[in-house]
């Protein structure tokens, strides 16, 4: 990245059609994987076995940890250095702001995490099904931003290596979206909804990802100077979700190594994808 800047290659003023189509494909993939995960409601009548829940949630956590480091924080530091800044400063500030953003949303939006019975946020008369959808939607906001920012950064430099890294991130997020889709549709089924309606709402909960991702890419030329902060912002928000919710939920119930091994597997898969494709 430093070489690109030093050679005087200008950033793209707008997103080209090929870049937009590539981004749309990546965002479409992560949405498709959410729907595929939600489709598990047709194979499990009421709930998924506890061990599978632990593995899936742990795997999602591992993917998000690795993606936060390799696909967001490291690029944020490199982008800051390329712009003549001290690399760790915008990365640290953006990281803290991302955490604060999710903490604020946690307090102002009523929601209920899957596999738990205690609602969080303001007291509300909303149905449990509504609170479950709100919870997963909160998770998906930083994920959609992360994928969109990664493609936006690649579009600014027209760099094939950066596009490969963005694709790796989309693949990783897409893989972990499978258990997230199941994590919303199966509890909805337990609440008494039909399998078809649970599937539809499970898909809908993932729609926020492509929406936020496309908005990010379309605003790429305007947010270019803020890219180091925004990348680390997405990393902070994602890690907040991991530590606050995914890892604890992966270890609910009887103590086993399933959740822990799921985290390790997810981290390994995302690390390999990012290094191999990036």
N, C-alpha and C positions, 0 to 999 in steps of 0.2 A: 504493500500500500504506500509506503514511504517513497518507493521508486516511482510510482505512478504520479504522485504529487510533485516530486522533484523534477520530473520530466516535463511538467507543465501541461499534462493532459487535463483538459477542463472537465468538470463534472457535467453530467447531462442536465439540461434545463427542464426536460420533461421526460416522462416515461414513454419509451417507444412501444409500438404495438407488439413486437415479439417479446419484449420484457413484460408487458402487461399480460400477454397470454401465458407466459411461463409462470408468472405469479399467480394468475387465476387458476392454473392447473395445480400448483402446489397447495393453494388454499382450498380448492375443490377436493383434493385428496384427503386433507385432514378432516374435512366435513364428512366425506364419504366413510372414513374410518369410524367416526362417531356413530353414524347410522348403522354401520355393520355391527358395532358393539351393542347398540340398542336392539339389534335384531336377535340377540341372545334370549330376549324375552319370549321368543317363539319356541325355544328349546328347553327352557327351565320354567316350570309352571309357576312357582311362587318365589323362589330365591335361588341364588347360586351357592353351592357348598362353601362353607367358611374358608377352607384352605385356598380355594380358587380366588375368593375375594381378597385375601391377604396377598397372594402372589400378584394379582393384577394391580392392586393399589400400590404395592411396593415397586412393581415394575414401572408404573407411571411416575412414581417419585424419583426413581433412579434416572429415567430419561430426562426429566426436568432439571435435575441437579447437573448432569453432564451438559445439557443444552445451555444452561445458564452460564456455565464456565467457558466452554469452547466456542459456542455460537454467539454469545452475547457479551460477556465481560471482557474476554480477550480481544475481540474485535473493537469493543468500545475503547479500550486502552490504546490499541493501535491507531484507531481513527483520531483519537485526541492527540497523540504524538504527531501524526501526519499533519495536523492543523497547527502545530507549534505549541501545544499545551503540555502541561505536566500530566502524563497519562493517567495516573491514579486518581487525580482530583475529580474530574467529571465522572469517572467511573464510580467513585465512592459516593459522590453527591447523588447521582442518579439512582444508585442502588438503594440508598436510604429513602429517597423520595418514592421509589416503587413500593417499598415496604409500608411506608406511611399511607400511600394511596389505598392499598388493600386493607390496611387496618381501619381506615375511615369508612370504606365500603362495608366492612364487616359490622361496623357499629350503626350505620344509617340504613342498611337494607336488611329487612327481616329474612332469615333463611334457615334451612334445616339441612344438615349434612347427611348424606346417605349412611345407613347402618347405625344412626344415633336417634335418640328420641327427644333431645333437648334443643329447642329452637334458639337461635342466636339473633342479636340485633334488637330493634325496637319491638315491643309487645304488639302483636297484630292478631286480627281475627281471620287472617288468610288461611286457606286450607293447607294441610301438610303437603299435598302434591305441588302446590304453588311454591311453597318454601323450599322444597327439594329442587325445583327447577331454578329458582333464584341462586341457590348454593352453587350448582354446577356452572351456571352462567358466569358467576363471579370468577370461578377458576379459569374459564375460557377466555376472558378478556386479555390477560397478559400473554396467553399462548398465541392468540390471533395477532396481537401487536408484535410479538417476537418474530413470527414468520414474516409478517409484512415488512418489518424493519430490515430483516435480513435480505429480502429481495430488493427493497428500496436502496440499500447500501450497494448491492451488486449493480443495480441499474445506474446509479450515479457514476460509477467508475467503468461501466461496461466491461467488467472483469469476469472471464469465464471461471476462474478459481472461486471467486466470491459467489457466483451463481451455483457452483457445485456445493459450496458450503450451505447456501440457502436451501438447496434441494435436500441436503442431508438433514437439515433442521426440520424441514417439512416432513420428511420420512419418519424421523424420530418422534415428532409430535403426533403424527398420524398414527403410528404404532401404539403410542400410549393413549390415544383417544379411543381406541377399541375398548379397553377396560372402563374408561370414563363413560362411554355410551351405555355399557352394561350397568354401571354404578347408578345411573339415573333411571333407566327403564325398568330394571328389576324391582327396586323399591316402589316405584309407581304401581307396578303390578301387584305388589303386596298390599298397597293401599286400596285395592279393589277395582282399579281401572282395567279395562280390557287389554289384551295383549297388543291389539292393533293401536289403541290410543296411547298405550305406554311407549310403544315403538315410535309413534309420531312425535310425542313430546320429547322423547330422548333425542331424536334427530334435531328437533327445534332448539334444544338447549345448546347444541353445537353451532348453530347458525351465527352466533355472535363472533366466532373466530374469523370466517371469511369476510364478514362485514368490517370488523376492525382492521383486518389485514389489508383489504382493498382501500379503505380510507387512508391508511398509512402510506401506501404506495402512491396513491393519487396526489397526496400532499408532499411527495418526496422532495420536490425542488424547494418547497418552503421550509421543510424541517431539516434540510441538509446541515446547517450549522449546529443544530441541536443533536445530531446523530449520536455522539458519544454519550450524552446524558440519557437519550431515549433508549439506547441499547441496554445500558446498565439499569435503567428504570424497569424495563421488562424483566431483566434478570432478578432484580430485587423482589418484584411482585411474584414471579414464579417460585422463587425459593421460599417466600413467605407461605405460599400455598402448601409447598412440600412439608415444611417444618410444622406448620400450624395444624394441617389437616391430613394430608396423605399418609405420612409415616405413622402418626398415632392411630389412624383408622386401619392401617395395614397390620397393626399389632393388637386389634381388639379381640376379645375372647381368650381362648386357651393359648398359653404361650407356646409358640413354635418358632422354627426358623424360616417358615414360609415367606413371611413379609420381608425379613432381612435379605434372604436370597433373591427375592423379587427385586429389591432395591439394587442389589449388586448386579443382577442381570440387566436391568434397565440401564444402569450407568454404563456397563460394558458395551451394550449394543449402541447407545448413542455416541459414546467415545469412538468406537470403531467407524461408525457412519461418518462422523465429522472429520476424523483424521484421514480416512480412506478416500472420501469424496472431496474433501477440502484441500 
